[in-house]
Structure formats: structure tokens, C-alpha cells
């Protein structure tokens, strides 16, 4: 059976890794320079996945409340201030 590359991203070359963590795939991509790799490493080291998840959940909850009319603007701002510290 012949393997096809139809499942690859349109910009990905056959040499581009298609498995693994997105940060590592980006880091290993042929178009990423050494300077880009340093920027990625610095940025990635500051990301706190649990905090990001909590912030996404809070914003999603806020959006649902706003969309359903179950939240006032003041309550919305209070919630946002709590997560943007």
C-alpha cells in the first residue's frame, strides 16, 4: 500500500514533522530560523497551561452569560479584572 501525504498541512513539506507537540513541530520546521527558535523558547517558557485553561473557561462562561442576557456589564468587568491580573 502506497503512503500518501494528503493528510499533511498544505504548507508542510514531506520532511516537516507532523506528529508531536505543536511547539516542537514549529521549532523543528525548516523555515524557522535560530532567532525564531529563541523567541519561541522564551515565549513558550512563560505559558502556564492551567492558567490559560482557567482563563479560557472564564471567558467562555462570560460569553455565554452575555449571549443569554444573564450577566450585567459590571459583573462582566469584575470577572475580567480577576483574570487579567
N, C-alpha and C positions, 0 to 999 in steps of 0.2 A: 504494500500500500504506500503510495507516494504522499509525503507530508506537504501540506500547503501552508502558505503564510497568510491566508485570507483573514485569520483571526487577529493579525497584528494591527497596531495602530497605523493609519495611512502614512504617517511621517517616520515610522520606525523602520530601520533597515534590518535585514536578517541578522546582523551582528549585534544589534541592540538587545540587551537583556529584557525579557518580557515577564519574568517572574521575580518575586521578592518584594521588599518594601519599596514604596514609591520613592522615598528619599534616596535609597541605594540605586534604584534604576536611573534616576536623574543624575546622580553622582557619576555613574559609570557610562553615561551616554557619550558618544564620540564628539558631539557638538559642545559639550560642557568643558570650558577652559579651567585651568588651575585656579584662576581668580574666582570663577563661578563656584568651584568646589569649596573654596574657603568661605565664600559668602553663604552657601548652603549649610555648611557645617556650623558656622556661627549662628545662623538663624534657627536651624533645627535644634541646637542645644538649648535654646531658650523656650521651646514649646513644651507646655505641660499638658499632656493629653487629657488627664482627668479634668483639669480646669477648663480646657476647650470644650469638652463634652458637657460640663455643667453649664457653661455659658450658652452653648447651642440649645440645650434643653430649656434654659430660662427664656431665651429669645423666642423659641418656638412656642412656649406657653404664652408669652406675652402677645405674640402674633395671633394665636388662636383666640385669646381673650379679646383683643382689639377687633378681630374679624367678626366675632359673635356679639360684640357690644357689651361684654361682661366686665369691662375694665374702664376706669376713668383715666384721663391723661396724667393726673398727678400720681396715681398708683403706678402707671407705666414708667414715669420718670424715676420714681423711688426704686423700682426694681432694676432699672438700667444703672442707676448710680451704684447700687450694691455690686453689680458685676463688672463695672468699669474701673474699679479702684486698682 
